Amino acid sequence: MTEKKVPFTKDQIEKIIKTYPTPFHIYDEKAIRRNAVKINSIFGRFPGFKEFFAVKANPNHRILSFLSEEGFGADASSMAELILSEKAGITGENVMFSSNNTPLEEYKRAMEMGAILNLDDISHISFLDENLGLPELLSFRFNPGPSRGGNDIIGKPEEAKYGFTREQLFEGYRIVKEKGVKRFGLHTMVASNELHYSYFVDTAKMLFELAVELKEELGISLEFVNIGGGIGIPYRPEQEPVDLEAIAAGIEHEYERYIKPAGLHPLKLFMECGRVIVGPYGYLVTKAIHKKDIYKHYIGVDACMANLMRPAIYGAYHHITVLGKENKSSDRVYDVTGSLCENNDKFAIDRCLPEIERGDILVIHDSGAHGHAMGFNYNGKLRSAELLLKEDGSVELIRRAETLDDYFATLNF
Ligand SMILES: *Cc1c(COP(=O)(O)O)cnc(C)c1O
């Protein structure tokens, strides 16, 4: 079980709404920092451990900058994410550039920043070499193909567009070694929102086995393996958080078994999680503006799927708290909807909730990752503000709400 509490009171939120009208996402800085400290302490047993926060999960420079204070790097995969990382003060090898189908300008920018380039395809070796030259350090993304099952969100590895095949991986390292690359990394990402710890242990083991084979066949000693992101979070109250301690213990076991005997110690362990870092510590705050009773009972709120599209596109569950009614019995059944002209614009379907009145404030949980970040403007909907609930209890506006002028800015009236 995971208790679904909110880190603020109804009074506090009512005050905040006077300055920043709903809807908005609010992120709990104290909880995010505490989580970062915990992750560093659990994985600190591995040499050179580093978490590169996946910028796409929450692309806000304020979040990036305090995560960087906690020792995290950034995992960027586009021009904007590279620039954001830089603006948050994260540069050099604290940036992992894990892109795919990468435009040349993005490689150029990443190289200028001294970021670690994690190539998605063998053809990018010559693409880089011919245009920009090869850096001293290169990492490759491995796609294990049919040998490895994926999970629901990311699908089967052999159907995924990412990464090198096994043969290409060996060929790739051989080529770049000949061309003078001196330092090597290996990456994979085969799961998304996965809750079982063993998935990540198996991933590390797979990379460790490859590290040993690369040493034997090509005489290459990898400097790091990056097990990717994808650690899940308990969106549903009946789910448990991933056992990070079990992941670390399992990986440690495989490290002792493969890496030490092969003379590859110290091999750095990297991760690039987004969701598990910030997901549970963000809340979409919205107000009930209409009640509608037809064949079903609807609560219309002032947020819509443009603010959080996971329920609409994945059927994802996001817990909802009606502020001030936490202790009332959930004896009503509602669909909670936005105003987009799409019937899937629903935050909840057939959800048991306490009776809701117009004006009630609803808090939609676990919006910290892939929430605001996935926002869009379809149907003329505007992206909301983002607020940071700081450690001293004050609130900082870290992104203003979009305005109609923003929406019209690209039109030439
Ligand atoms: C999306 C993504 C991540 C982060 O995934 P989470 O599920 O948020 O942990 C990490 N690495 C790559 C390459 C990604 O595309």
Ligand as a Chemical Component Dictionary entry (heavy atoms), coordinates in Angstrom:
data_LIG
# 
_chem_comp.id                   LIG 
_chem_comp.type                 NON-POLYMER 
_chem_comp.pdbx_formal_charge   0 
_chem_comp.three_letter_code    LIG 
# 
loop_
_chem_comp_atom.comp_id 
_chem_comp_atom.atom_id 
_chem_comp_atom.alt_atom_id 
_chem_comp_atom.type_symbol 
_chem_comp_atom.charge 
_chem_comp_atom.model_Cartn_x 
_chem_comp_atom.model_Cartn_y 
_chem_comp_atom.model_Cartn_z 
_chem_comp_atom.pdbx_ordinal 
LIG C1 C1 C 0 12.221 8.678 -21.152 1  
LIG C2 C2 C 0 13.611 8.226 -20.978 2  
LIG C3 C3 C 0 14.162 8.101 -19.690 3  
LIG C4 C4 C 0 13.372 8.327 -18.435 4  
LIG O1 O1 O 0 12.351 7.417 -18.256 5  
LIG P1 P1 P 0 11.563 7.362 -16.849 6  
LIG O2 O2 O 0 10.485 6.357 -17.115 7  
LIG O3 O3 O 0 11.031 8.715 -16.599 8  
LIG O4 O4 O 0 12.543 6.926 -15.807 9  
LIG C5 C5 C 0 15.491 7.751 -19.595 10 
LIG N1 N1 N 0 16.249 7.535 -20.688 11 
LIG C6 C6 C 0 15.762 7.627 -21.931 12 
LIG C7 C7 C 0 16.661 7.399 -23.086 13 
LIG C8 C8 C 0 14.426 7.978 -22.125 14 
LIG O5 O5 O 0 13.939 8.070 -23.369 15 
# 
loop_
_chem_comp_bond.comp_id 
_chem_comp_bond.atom_id_1 
_chem_comp_bond.atom_id_2 
_chem_comp_bond.value_order 
_chem_comp_bond.pdbx_ordinal 
LIG C1 C2 SING 1  
LIG C2 C3 SING 2  
LIG C2 C8 DOUB 3  
LIG C3 C4 SING 4  
LIG C3 C5 DOUB 5  
LIG C4 O1 SING 6  
LIG O1 P1 SING 7  
LIG P1 O2 DOUB 8  
LIG P1 O3 SING 9  
LIG P1 O4 SING 10 
LIG C5 N1 SING 11 
LIG N1 C6 DOUB 12 
LIG C6 C7 SING 13 
LIG C6 C8 SING 14 
LIG C8 O5 SING 15 
# 
